[in-house]
């Protein structure tokens, strides 16, 4: 029994070791979770939740609906709630990788070593997992939700898919990437149901702010917070901008052409169209048309390349890494090298190993983006080689 589930023991021991180290070093900050916890209490008390001066740097900049999600745990004192949230993320990670492995194994039935595959996949993103736990972020929660979406879509549980997708959008809007995909798949019922759920969830704040003026102000304030946040985002050509738009421009002669905002917007739109067209062609190929697992994993892996945010999102590369490690024996030598390089670039930039100076340099040149591109390229080459 222990041998069969050794991967669970590995994840749990890592989580406990990390938690112990955080506690000993007085670093159990979980700053992002504290923001949600504080906001949920304010919502219950019908207080203002946006632009609160005493919050300093850690202001709430997400949807009011997302704050409502945290109300149940907000009744527990913060010092205890931190441990509960840490434990919840650990359990969700175990559930997520287990569901992901079963989705892949049930479809392709290679019967590969589950322990080795999951543990190696976790090691590849373990720095990002630790950061999620340290900050108390919601990206790991979103990742598990996206993995669950694959399961629901494969099981044709359309209403559950729509509900899960709608819930995720209010945490962070990355799930919107699945709407064009649903359109390609002609899943109009899911799209319509998702929009209905989104509308209903958008009205949730009325339960706590029944006055229409207060309710509408919540959305105006949220939009203002989003504007402030967008203004803080890195310039397109700035170091450490990990989007594919930035990396492609910074490392090609295009950087000399992008001289104003109009050209920048046109360039970004063209890159987005090219990516969209490429995915459309890939998904419409005869042997790929029904491969939901492959298609959804590919979409999830692309999210960090499109989102103007920090490197936190590269935990979303866990599904593609697990998928490629599952098929590692079937990859050709070039694809294997690309997978190894991708995993090293995504997971190898650890402060304790590289040191501060090298770590910051590697972040500046966007190694995570290059690692992700390497993995995506290896995956597409592998899947298309199987068509020949």
HUGI-V846843 format. One record per pair of residues at least 24 apart in sequence whose C-alpha atoms are under 7 Angstrom apart, sorted by the first residue. I is the first residue (numbers start at 1). J is the second residue. D is the distance in Angstrom with one decimal. If there is no record, write none. Layout:
BEGIN
i = {I;I}
j = {J;J}
d = {D;D}
END
This chain:
BEGIN
i = {6;7;7;7;8;12;15;28;29;29;30;30;30;31;31;32;32;32;33;33;33;35;35;36;36;37;37;39;40;40;40;40;40;41;41;43;44;46;46;50;61;61;61;62;63;63;64;65;65;65;65;65;66;66;86;89;89;92;93;96;96;100;103;104;112;117;117;117;118;121;121;121;124;124;125;125;125;125;126;127;127;128;128;129;139;142;143;150;150;154;158;159;159;162;162;162;163;163;165;166;166;166;174;233;239;239;240;240;240;240;241;242;242;242;243;243;243;243;243;244;244;245;287;305;324;331;335;338;338;338;339;339;339;341;342;342;342;342;343;345;346}
j = {115;115;118;119;94;90;90;134;134;135;134;135;136;135;136;135;136;137;135;136;137;59;60;67;70;70;74;67;67;68;70;71;74;71;74;208;208;208;209;221;222;225;226;222;170;222;205;170;201;202;204;205;170;171;133;140;141;144;144;144;147;147;151;293;326;322;325;326;322;318;321;322;343;347;315;318;346;347;347;347;350;312;315;315;313;168;316;293;296;292;190;190;193;190;193;194;194;197;194;194;197;198;303;308;364;365;363;364;365;366;366;305;366;369;304;305;306;307;308;305;306;271;387;369;379;382;378;374;375;378;374;375;378;371;371;372;374;375;371;371;371}
d = {6.3;5.1;6.5;5.8;6.5;7.0;6.7;6.7;6.7;6.7;5.3;4.1;4.4;5.3;6.5;5.5;5.4;5.5;6.9;4.6;6.1;6.9;6.2;5.8;6.6;6.5;5.3;6.0;5.2;5.8;5.8;4.9;6.1;6.8;6.0;6.6;6.6;6.0;6.4;6.3;6.5;5.5;6.7;6.8;6.0;6.4;6.5;6.4;6.8;6.6;6.3;6.3;5.5;5.2;6.2;7.0;6.8;6.7;6.9;5.0;6.4;6.4;6.9;6.9;6.5;6.5;6.1;6.1;6.6;6.4;5.9;5.2;5.5;4.9;6.1;6.6;6.9;5.0;6.8;6.2;6.5;6.6;5.6;6.8;6.7;6.5;6.1;6.3;6.4;6.7;5.7;6.8;6.9;5.6;5.9;4.5;6.3;6.3;7.0;5.7;6.0;5.2;6.8;6.7;4.7;6.1;5.6;4.1;6.1;5.6;6.9;6.5;5.4;5.7;6.9;4.4;5.3;6.4;6.3;5.0;6.4;6.9;7.0;6.7;6.8;6.5;5.0;5.5;6.4;6.0;6.7;5.5;6.5;6.7;3.8;6.1;5.3;5.4;6.6;4.9;5.4}
END
